[in-house]
Amino acid sequence: MASASEPSGISGASRHVPEHIHRRRWAILSVLMLSLLIVVLDNSILNVAMKTIATPAPTGLGATQSQLEWAINSYTLVFAGLLFTSGLLGDRLGRKKVLLFGLVVFGIGSVLAAVSGAPGQLIAFRAVMGLGGAFVMPSTLAVLMNVFERDEQPKAIGIWAGSVGLAIAIGPIAGGLLLDHFWWGSVFLVNVPIVLVALVAILLLVPDSRDPRPGKLDPVGVLLSVVGLVLLVYGIIKGGQLADFTDPQVFGTVLGGVLVLVVFVLYEKRIDHPSIDVSLFRKPAFSAAVGAIALVFFALMGVTFFVVFYIQSVRGFTPLQAGLLILPLAAAQMIFAPRARLVVDRFGSRAVCTAGMLLVAVTMAGFLLLDTDTPIWGLEVLFFIQGTGMAHIMPPVTVSVMQSLPREKAGSGSALNNTSRQVGGTLGVAVLGSLLSTVYRDGIEGALNSVPGLPDGARHAAGESIEATLGLARQLGPAGKALADQANGAFIHAMHVTALGSAGVAVLGAVVVAAFLPGRMEAGAHGADRADREEAKVRT
């Protein structure tokens, strides 16, 4: 709340939120959380549904592991590539309008994904959903920054981040219930009623806001970012599919993606209306926060990809049971994220985020303790500690990013915040998913070669994922039990190698945060607040 010396109803030079908006700020936050819930809910539901989608028709689509990766990455690539533009459009046209547009597109994409008849269609319609999500997520954070006073923003951002935990909790359970009673497409169709409720609530409650001096659009920069990311991630996924990262097709595609992204950065530095203001990264608080977000989601998304197969394929739990097993991760985020600001006030952002990163690293390494018969409570403990670590990372670094910028640039700041999250997650799925696939293929190759009369094509397909191998084992009848046991052992080994990679990335994130994130954010926040006021005085 605003202090007594600075009443909330004052506007103009003091740049306070209008009184009529201030009074309903918590109701507005609830609507923003509902909009965010839809985007995160979809991804958490998809994680539970991956095994079903990998199952051959009519139960699923018979998607391969690389197709499952693309079902995730087609969404996140479009999402990440268009976040810059959506943030600028929100600042220019109004965040409420952009939020409404994004929800409508997301709803349409959900319906189309639900009726997909092949993996390729699902990948395409997931890209449509990514288009909608790109206009939803940055708008929610941008609106939040414009309806809360600066001293309440850390609390509001903590609650906003906690809604991610709520989505992580609801998604897998809802997905499990739907998969137990309906076809796999129902996990996408469930988005539609939530979208309709959110649209009505936004129209009634959410105020519009925009930048009075928006920048120009940057179509060339957007194109370069999308092309660079697609080439980079495609090359990484292809490397995992071929089990050979030295293949010219793989190496050339990855190198091409890196070169395009370098051109993108150089281009953004030269033009006067960049999608991303590269000079922002000269601020240690900003660059360290963005890097921390990318690294933690790189590690987390890669682990999430293999944990689903460990729980369902290796341990034999149903989708609903898998959803329930993920609850500790969600519960920890819901409990601690809204309270993270209290710990930051006492110990400072650097100490809290570094400790959070190290907790995440410890839990990643903890996956080395998991085997085919490990008590499942061990996984639950790891999930809870991991959620606790993340809950003490995301709110402080998000506050650091958003309070580094003036209020009217909230759309662009939110876009950068979410781009780092999505790019980190996308590369995590691609790199760690490919690592998992490569190590697993190496581990199961000998067992597949010993299967008599198996054609080369079928052998290659069966080695692409544990679900494909288990499918072959089921076809072999009683003789396939030995193959299934070897598949479980090969997957556990691949999971351990991938978990070590994730732990290393989390440790790198801890180093970045400890070295560059400021210890206390209050000074920076007050400085930004004074800059806001000075800028307002100039305009008035």
Number of C-alpha atoms within 10 A of each C-alpha: 13 16 9 7 6 12 15 22 15 13 14 13 15 17 20 21 23 17 15 10 19 19 14 13 22 15 14 23 23 15 21 25 24 23 28 24 24 25 23 20 27 22 20 23 26 21 24 32 23 23 21 21 25 22 17 14 13 10 13 20 19 20 24 21 24 21 20 22 21 26 23 25 28 26 25 28 28 23 28 29 26 24 32 29 23 32 29 28 24 30 25 21 17 20 31 22 18 24 27 22 16 23 28 19 19 29 25 18 26 27 19 21 25 19 16 16 14 14 21 15 15 28 22 19 25 27 25 24 31 29 27 30 34 34 30 32 29 30 34 25 28 27 27 23 27 24 27 25 21 21 15 13 19 26 20 25 26 25 24 25 24 27 24 24 29 22 25 27 25 22 28 30 24 21 28 24 17 20 21 13 9 12 15 24 22 18 27 24 20 21 21 19 11 16 24 13 13 21 19 12 18 20 13 10 15 21 17 18 21 23 19 11 10 16 16 13 17 18 12 13 25 20 14 20 24 21 18 25 24 20 21 25 25 22 25 25 29 21 27 26 25 17 19 15 19 11 14 11 13 22 18 15 22 25 15 18 24 16 14 21 21 15 16 23 17 13 14 20 15 10 12 11 15 23 28 22 16 14 10 15 15 10 14 16 26 26 21 26 32 24 20 30 25 25 27 30 25 27 31 25 23 27 24 18 22 22 21 21 23 22 22 20 18 23 16 12 16 18 28 20 17 24 26 17 20 26 23 23 25 24 20 22 33 26 17 24 30 22 19 27 23 13 15 21 13 11 13 19 30 27 19 23 30 25 19 26 29 20 24 31 28 20 23 26 20 19 22 16 10 16 19 15 8 11 10 14 10 13 20 16 15 21 24 20 20 26 28 25 29 28 29 28 27 25 28 25 27 25 25 28 22 27 26 22 20 17 21 19 25 31 34 27 29 26 29 23 26 24 25 21 23 27 24 27 27 28 26 27 30 30 23 28 26 26 24 28 29 22 20 26 26 14 20 23 17 11 15 22 14 10 15 7 8 13 10 11 8 13 18 19 15 22 25 25 25 25 26 23 25 23 17 21 21 14 11 13 9 9 12 18 14 11 21 21 15 20 29 23 18 20 28 23 18 21 28 21 19 28 27 19 21 28 26 17 23 29 22 19 28 25 17 20 30 20 13 16 26 21 17 18 22 16 10 15 19 14 14 18 22 15 14 18 18 15 14 15 13 8 9 8
